[in-house]
Amino acid sequence: MFTWYRNATVCLVFLFDLPAGDTTLKGAPSAFANCRWFTRGWTLQELIAPSNLLFLDSVWTERGTKQVSTAQIEAITGVDQAVLLDPAQLAAVPLARRMSWASTRNTTRIEDLAYCLMGLFDVNMPMIYGEGRKAFIRLQEEILKKTSDLSLFAWQTSEPSSSGYRGLLARSPAEFLDCGSIIANNDQFRFREEIALTNKGIRMRVPIHFVENELYIMDLDCSRPTDDNGGGAEERIGIWLVQRFDTYLRQFPGQFVGAEISPNSRRASIFLALDTDDQMTLPIPKHRDHRIYLLPPETTPGYKIADLRGVPSAFWHADGRFFGIGELTAFIGFTRFTVVTDRGKTTQIILVCELDGMNALRTSLYCEHGYNTSTKPEGFIDPFGDIERYGPVGDPFSLAVLSPGSVELNVLLLHPDKEDRSHSFLVSAVACRPDENSPGLFHIMLTVEAANAVGATDEEVLDRFWGKGTGEGIVGELGVLSKPVVGSKGLTKSWRNRLLRGLK
């Protein structure tokens, strides 16, 4: 229809509710503005597409043309004068601003709120009456296949969400009501990345800014004036996102947030939920939101922790350094990190954590050196060299092999330089259970400290670490020393074997 109107020599608009009169449209601004034609969804394309549009009143008298009334029509509809004069200018208008032109319009059928806009966005899709508001979701999906304009996500809702979250797509043109002044950013950093629709939502590499815990700001690469008159400074627009497993949802969908470039901003390839109706695939916790935080040392003289990664990746929040596991009460994963000494020596370590019930968080530490010389079961995935193969939810067999079991190994003594024990160091992990004020939140305290191993045996170093008389430790070959949190002298031999293998 849009093309049909655009190719017409002249289009006549019969305004049945415009009273007859001898004045032009400018002489009857109130009556013209109150015409029902300006409130209907399908008439928006009738207004924009034709190059020659003639208005007729209730007695079929010519009252004026679109070309001579552009300022008046812009004030009524919000449609830019440049677009009214030349429909080819539509492509230069941000998507959100185009959507705002339909925000106060209505149709008899809810599906037509989407179908009547296909021409404005130059997309085609089947018209399926009966699909309800899903039609508008489909319209936005079609638009995403041919655009890199992130302003499509610059909508706001006044309706409360039952879960507190929304997907990235709007549910109605009405949610673009306040987008009439949005301006696209056209600097060198303008978003030009691929946007892909997948079974997990939208996948794209977007600029996001970490705020705290699971909360982020996504830069929409567009701005709006800071005052209501459209003048003054411009504010860059962002929206709040929250990470749930490996999917991002929109939080606080009723508001925008300023998006400023900062050291915490980065471009990341992420999945963003389209909508929140699919409760089977979207990880929205209904009750508690359980987390396992890793708390590495902020500063340790002579040592630093680098290249920290978590497995399974779907649960790992790199910015917040925690596993967000929703309502799960059983979980196993690990973090891999590198300890770098002030002499440039590096040692890779994995910290395995296993949650079995809300009061049982167990941990174990393994170092790469011991792993490389050990025998591995067939099918086991190397947690040091093949971490990508664990996939988003982890490999069940390999994680079971790494399971701490009933006895934990939570301290490693490492000798990066066998000839000089002055550079030996201890790595330890201590799991803290949730308290009454933070149910469901677990913390693992990770420490790295000098071992003071010069002139001392490994057993003596271990005794100093735990305190005298704390029991016998397990001394491993290859410069690795560990001790079970729960155990006895009778366990020493079996746990020594486990340690030397680096595996359960």
Secondary structure, DSSP 4 states (H G I P E B T S, - for coil): -HHHHHT-S-EEEE-TTS---SS-GGG-HHHHHT-GGGGBSTHHHHHHS-SSEEEE-TTS-EEEESTT-HHHHHHHH---HHHHH-GGGGGGS-HHHHHHTTTT-B-SSTTHHHHTTTGGGT------TT-TTHHHHHHHHHHHTT---GGGG-----SPPSSSEE-SS-SSGGGGTT-TT-EE--STT-----EEEETTEEEEEEEEEEEETTEEEEEEEEEEESSTTS-S-EEEEEEEEEEETTEEEEESTT--EE----TTEEEEEEEE-S-S--TTTS---SS--EEEEEE--S-BTTEEEEEEEEESTTTEETTTTEEEEET-SEEEEEEEEEEEETTS-EEEEEEEEEEESTT-EEEEEEEHHHHHTS---TT---TTT-GGGGTTT--HHHHHHH--TTS-B-EEEE-S-TT-GGG-EEEEEEEE---TTSTTEEEEEEEEEE---TT--HHHHHHHHH-TTS---EEETTTEEE-BSS--GGGHHHHHHHHHHT--
